[in-house]
Amino acid sequence: MTTVPETRAPFQQAVLAAAQALVTQPGVDRERLKKAYAIALDPGAVRLEEDADGALVSTESGTRYVNGHCACADFRQHGDGWWCKHRLAVTLTKQAKAALMGPPPPVERPHTAAAPALPEAPASVNVRLTIAGREVQVTLRDTDEQRMLTRLAALLAQYPAAQASGEGDQTDAAPICPVHHVTMRPHTKHGETWYSHKHHGQWCRGSHR
């Protein structure tokens, strides 16, 4: 077991935990992992780049740059993806430092008061209109009733209701004679209104008076 100063004891524990997790990974050789563990605990042996994924690894055989690849003979012999001791040392160092740093503190967001609910309009009206051949419902709201009525009048003037012809209205409103089943015409005299129709030259009032 490599002896480290007391101040590096937490780092040693983090490296050991990372090694115990890494040994279960496919392709990781235990002997190479032991060497990588010793390199990671050697102060200054692994220098991580702050703004990149690479690192410089210094051992008795020299200094090598590791960035997913390594120029050592062991890595060149086995090819891409091989876990040489240099790559393992970099991985152990990164995982140990990340574990010691812990999760990033939560971002404190400025407190914003909830928007107040909009007050109910003192005056409102619903109206059904035919616009472009489609029946729609329009709701007008205002803080002033007279102003709302002015807006309503302008809206109704813009979309007037369809007017039926007077003759058609009379025909639709006129009753049907229950005797002869024909439309009866209205008659007014001296303030009295009645309905009748001619049948064979005679006026028939049916049952309406």
C-alpha positions as CSV (number, residue, x, y, z in Angstrom):
1,M,0.0,0.0,0.0
2,T,1.4,3.4,-0.9
3,T,1.8,5.8,2.0
4,V,0.5,9.3,1.5
5,P,0.6,12.4,3.7
6,E,-2.4,12.9,6.0
7,T,-3.6,15.9,4.0
8,R,-4.0,13.6,1.0
9,A,-5.8,10.9,2.8
10,P,-9.3,11.9,1.4
11,F,-7.8,11.9,-2.1
12,Q,-6.3,8.5,-1.5
13,Q,-9.7,7.2,-0.4
14,A,-11.3,8.7,-3.5
15,V,-8.7,7.1,-5.8
16,L,-9.2,3.8,-4.1
17,A,-12.9,4.0,-4.5
18,A,-12.5,4.8,-8.2
19,A,-10.1,1.9,-8.7
20,Q,-12.5,-0.5,-7.0
21,A,-15.2,0.6,-9.5
22,L,-12.9,0.5,-12.5
23,V,-11.5,-3.0,-11.9
24,T,-14.9,-4.4,-12.8
25,Q,-14.8,-2.8,-16.3
26,P,-14.0,-5.0,-19.3
27,G,-10.5,-4.8,-20.5
28,V,-9.0,-3.5,-17.2
29,D,-6.0,-5.4,-16.1
30,R,-5.4,-5.6,-12.3
31,E,-1.6,-5.3,-12.5
32,R,-1.8,-2.2,-14.7
33,L,-4.5,-0.8,-12.4
34,K,-2.2,-1.2,-9.4
35,K,0.5,0.8,-11.2
36,A,-2.0,3.4,-12.2
37,Y,-3.1,3.7,-8.5
38,A,0.5,4.4,-7.5
39,I,0.9,7.0,-10.2
40,A,-2.4,8.8,-9.3
41,L,-1.2,9.0,-5.6
42,D,2.2,10.5,-6.6
43,P,1.9,14.3,-6.1
44,G,2.3,16.0,-9.5
45,A,2.5,12.8,-11.5
46,V,-0.9,13.5,-13.2
47,R,-1.5,17.0,-14.3
48,L,-5.0,17.5,-15.7
49,E,-5.7,20.2,-18.3
50,E,-8.2,22.7,-17.1
51,D,-9.9,23.4,-20.4
52,A,-9.5,20.1,-22.1
53,D,-9.8,16.4,-21.6
54,G,-6.1,15.7,-21.8
55,A,-3.5,15.3,-19.1
56,L,0.3,14.9,-18.7
57,V,1.4,11.8,-16.9
58,S,4.9,11.6,-15.6
59,T,6.6,8.3,-14.6
60,E,10.1,7.0,-14.3
61,S,10.1,6.3,-18.0
62,G,9.1,9.9,-19.0
63,T,6.2,12.2,-19.5
64,R,3.4,11.4,-21.9
65,Y,0.3,13.3,-23.0
66,V,-2.9,11.3,-22.6
67,N,-6.1,12.2,-24.3
68,G,-8.0,9.0,-24.9
69,H,-4.9,7.7,-26.5
70,C,-1.3,7.2,-25.3
71,A,2.1,7.1,-27.0
72,C,3.4,4.3,-24.7
73,A,4.4,1.0,-26.1
74,D,1.7,-0.9,-24.2
75,F,-1.1,1.2,-25.8
76,R,0.5,1.1,-29.3
77,Q,0.7,-2.7,-29.1
78,H,-3.0,-3.2,-28.2
79,G,-4.5,-0.3,-30.1
80,D,-7.5,2.1,-29.5
81,G,-9.5,1.6,-26.3
82,W,-6.7,-0.2,-24.5
83,W,-6.3,0.6,-20.8
84,C,-2.6,1.3,-20.3
85,K,-1.4,2.4,-16.9
86,H,-1.3,6.0,-18.1
87,R,-4.9,6.1,-19.2
88,L,-5.9,4.4,-16.0
89,A,-4.0,6.9,-13.9
90,V,-5.7,9.8,-15.6
91,T,-9.2,8.2,-15.2
92,L,-8.5,7.5,-11.5
93,T,-7.4,11.1,-10.9
94,K,-10.4,12.6,-12.7
95,Q,-12.9,10.5,-10.9
96,A,-11.3,11.1,-7.5
97,K,-11.2,14.8,-7.9
98,A,-14.8,14.9,-9.1
99,A,-15.9,12.8,-6.1
100,L,-14.1,15.2,-3.7
101,M,-15.7,18.3,-5.3
102,G,-19.1,16.8,-4.9
103,P,-22.2,17.9,-6.8
104,P,-22.3,21.6,-7.9
105,P,-24.3,23.8,-5.5
106,P,-27.8,24.6,-6.6
107,V,-28.2,27.7,-8.5
108,E,-30.1,30.3,-6.4
109,R,-32.8,31.8,-8.5
110,P,-34.1,35.2,-7.7
111,H,-37.5,35.2,-6.1
112,T,-40.2,36.7,-8.2
113,A,-43.6,37.4,-6.7
114,A,-46.5,35.8,-8.4
115,A,-48.4,38.1,-10.7
116,P,-51.6,39.3,-9.1
117,A,-54.8,38.0,-10.6
118,L,-56.5,40.3,-13.0
119,P,-59.7,41.8,-11.5
120,E,-63.0,41.0,-13.0
121,A,-64.3,43.6,-15.4
122,P,-67.1,45.6,-13.9
123,A,-69.0,45.5,-17.2
124,S,-69.2,42.7,-19.8
125,V,-71.5,41.5,-22.5
126,N,-71.7,38.5,-24.8
127,V,-73.1,38.7,-28.3
128,R,-73.5,36.2,-31.1
129,L,-72.6,37.4,-34.6
130,T,-72.3,36.0,-38.1
131,I,-68.9,36.9,-39.4
132,A,-67.7,35.6,-42.8
133,G,-70.6,33.1,-42.8
134,R,-69.6,31.7,-39.4
135,E,-71.5,32.2,-36.1
136,V,-69.2,33.4,-33.4
137,Q,-69.5,34.6,-29.8
138,V,-67.8,37.9,-29.0
139,T,-67.3,39.0,-25.4
140,L,-66.7,42.7,-24.6
141,R,-65.3,43.8,-21.3
142,D,-64.7,47.3,-20.0
143,T,-64.3,49.2,-16.8
144,D,-66.9,51.7,-18.0
145,E,-70.4,50.5,-18.9
146,Q,-71.3,53.4,-21.2
147,R,-68.0,52.9,-23.1
148,M,-68.7,49.2,-23.4
149,L,-72.2,49.9,-24.9
150,T,-70.6,52.3,-27.4
151,R,-68.2,49.6,-28.5
152,L,-71.1,47.1,-28.7
153,A,-73.1,49.5,-30.9
154,A,-70.1,49.9,-33.2
155,L,-69.7,46.1,-33.4
156,L,-73.3,45.5,-34.2
157,A,-73.3,48.2,-36.9
158,Q,-70.2,46.5,-38.4
159,Y,-72.0,43.1,-38.5
160,P,-75.8,43.8,-38.9
161,A,-78.2,40.9,-38.6
162,A,-79.7,39.6,-41.9
163,Q,-83.1,41.2,-42.6
164,A,-85.8,39.2,-44.1
165,S,-88.2,40.9,-46.6
166,G,-91.5,42.2,-45.1
167,E,-93.5,40.0,-47.4
168,G,-91.7,37.0,-46.2
169,D,-92.2,38.0,-42.6
170,Q,-96.0,38.3,-43.1
171,T,-96.1,34.9,-44.7
172,D,-94.1,33.3,-41.9
173,A,-96.2,34.9,-39.2
174,A,-99.6,34.4,-40.8
175,P,-101.6,31.5,-39.4
176,I,-102.9,28.5,-41.4
177,C,-106.7,28.0,-41.7
178,P,-107.6,24.9,-39.8
179,V,-110.5,24.2,-42.1
180,H,-109.0,24.7,-45.6
181,H,-105.2,24.5,-44.6
182,V,-104.2,27.6,-46.5
183,T,-102.4,30.8,-45.3
184,M,-104.7,33.5,-43.9
185,R,-104.1,37.2,-44.5
186,P,-104.3,39.8,-41.7
187,H,-107.0,42.5,-41.7
188,T,-107.2,45.5,-39.3
189,K,-110.2,47.7,-38.8
190,H,-111.2,50.0,-36.0
191,G,-108.2,48.7,-34.0
192,E,-109.2,45.1,-34.4
193,T,-107.0,42.6,-36.3
194,W,-108.2,39.3,-37.7
195,Y,-107.1,36.8,-40.3
196,S,-109.1,35.4,-43.1
197,H,-108.9,34.0,-46.7
198,K,-111.2,33.7,-49.6
199,H,-112.7,30.3,-50.4
200,H,-115.0,30.0,-53.4
201,G,-115.7,33.7,-53.3
202,Q,-116.5,33.8,-49.6
203,W,-114.3,35.0,-46.8
204,C,-113.4,32.3,-44.3
205,R,-111.9,33.3,-40.9
206,G,-111.3,29.7,-39.8
207,S,-111.0,29.5,-36.1
208,H,-108.9,32.8,-35.7
209,R,-110.5,36.1,-34.8
